[in-house]
Amino acid sequence: MLFSGLGDVEKAQETLSVGVGALAGSTIMLLTIPWGLCVLKGGVQFTEPDMQPDYKRPSKLSLSAATLSTTGVALSPAINHGAKMMMLTTFPYFIIQIPAFFLTGTRESISKGEHYWAVGGFTVCMTFFVCYLYSQVKESNDTAHKLRRMTIIKESLKKGALSLKGALGAEVLELMKREDSKRAVTDEATPLYTTEQTSKHKRHYSVNGEIMDDPPPEVVELLKGILGDAFHFYDQDGNGDLSKNEFSLFLKDFHETVSPATLDDVFAVLDKDSSNSISYDEFIVACYLIIKTNDSTRSTRSSIIELSAAAHSLIHEENEDDDEEEEEHVPEDFTSLSPEEQQFAIKRRAFTMLFIGTALVLVFSDPMVEVLSEVAERVHIPPFYVSFILAPLASNASEVIASQYYAAKKTRKTITVALTALEGAASMNNTFCLSIFMALIYCRGLAWQYSAETISIIFVQFGIGALALRGKMTTFTGLIVLAMFPLSVLFVAVLEFLGMD
């Protein structure tokens, strides 16, 4: 992208289309072909009655008309957040494109009119870039902290150090408080439902004389993350349900004393078909009800104290384990060095490899631009289209391969890793990569004359972003996403035929 705008100014204005093609092709290709393939490869069956992706028993699916709407992937909150971030970072395109719609004349006159708009676009790009990096680091730390707490709770339950309520009571209470705060703000600003509507949308459970509502989504996510393995372990016959006896055994092993009356109440409100068993989702709700009911003996304060003590003990053990695992990941030629020398040698090798990689990019970027321009001239196709197709194959192969690798594992976590990586790549293109073009326009006096290409980039990102804000994506939608890549090329050609640029 940088080298496409260097050299003689008049020639640079022509070769800049190669860089724009690489930008557009990279962004659109990553959000269409790998994304659609992730949905196809990572898709699982949707189960009745709410038609949610079933990750408990993922299997190889055959693509047929009957399965297009009944298979697909779950879109986690992280994917939803990445979609919002991606759409927000398209704002710099509008900064440079809006004046470009109205400026006409020679390259010099257009560049002069876009001069200060390019400065504004560059400033916004770099601001968004820094904010994006900060948000990624913060999210990573928050996720690591959350996973660490979940690990502590799991280990404490396995070792019998805490009861079910002792381990999860404080966490559930904290999440409930957050949910109540959000709901209070939402209700005060714009009530989602009237009192009558609210009663229709909520389910109520009566256990031990207490009336309780459905658990909030954050609580469900927490309980599934911690108790999912336990459900499958106690499902001794493997039928996907827990009988009352199996659930009682689970509670006993997790040191939760529950009276027979309370257990009967829980099954009475959840076991609607009188099968004397509960499904996985009903099991999560049952655990929530058990934790919330006063029949359990642990107080919230004592659970916090116990969990803190268990955390201190487990963190100490983890630190010892980390020290043992450290040597396994040290390269063999560094094992004879002291720990301080190992760290220095590893960092030196890492930065050396980064330097070599950057040097290779610098050496081959200029010839790459020349090659793509020459290919376009010989086949009589505009350089943008050649770069749009070929550049992403070279520059984004790693993201494509990695996303398919993770999607094939067919889990919520791996599909989240795959799709958020693609969203992150688009956000990087919207910020850091676009800032390069803003700098070229300002410093070299080039003109931004790529209205059709810009509209296509924005259209695809908002289209994928809107789809990614949902709770799931079907296989049929994945095929539509796949088709958006060739359609975007056709879209650019139609806009240019109609006179844009």
CORTAWO-V984942 format. One record per helix or strand of 3 or more residues. SS is the DSSP state (h for helix, s for strand). FROM is the first residue (numbers start at 0). LEN is the number of residues. If there is no record, write none. Layout:
# CORTAWO-V984942
ss=SS from=FROM len=LEN
ss=SS from=FROM len=LEN
This chain:
# CORTAWO-V984942
ss=h from=2 len=3
ss=h from=8 len=34
ss=s from=43 len=4
ss=h from=64 len=3
ss=s from=70 len=4
ss=h from=76 len=12
ss=h from=90 len=12
ss=h from=106 len=52
ss=h from=163 len=26
ss=h from=194 len=7
ss=s from=203 len=4
ss=s from=209 len=4
ss=h from=216 len=18
ss=s from=240 len=3
ss=h from=243 len=10
ss=h from=259 len=11
ss=s from=276 len=3
ss=h from=279 len=13
ss=h from=299 len=30
ss=h from=331 len=3
ss=h from=338 len=41
ss=h from=382 len=13
ss=h from=396 len=11
ss=h from=411 len=33
ss=h from=450 len=18
ss=s from=471 len=3
ss=h from=474 len=23
